[in-house]
Amino acid sequence: MNIRFILIMLCLVVTTFAKAEITLPKIFSNEMVLQRESDVLLYGWADPNEEFTIYTSWNDEIVAVKTGNDAKWQISVKTP
């Protein structure tokens, strides 16, 4: 077999598994309003033990999150 073909197939397989499946409850949506000057609990589901980041535009911060073995995650963020 051609080594180039094998490398291309390997790259396709690796990128297929690298896709994150992060979901949020339906209460979180575009253009939603959050209570100001408070701690807001964000939560959802992803693959077990998956690591990802959440970007909060109001304070330009990135927060690291990791799911547990039950595939659930939650984080509290401060609003201005």
Long-range contacts (C-beta under 8 A, 24 or more apart in sequence): 20-46, 20-47, 20-50, 20-52, 21-46, 21-47, 22-46, 22-50, 22-52, 34-79, 35-79, 36-79, 36-80, 37-79, 37-80, 38-78, 38-79, 39-76, 39-77, 39-78, 39-79, 40-76, 40-77, 40-78, 40-79, 41-74, 41-75, 41-76, 42-74, 42-75, 42-76, 42-77, 43-72, 43-73, 43-74, 43-75, 44-72, 44-73, 44-74, 45-71, 45-72, 45-73, 46-71, 46-73, 47-71
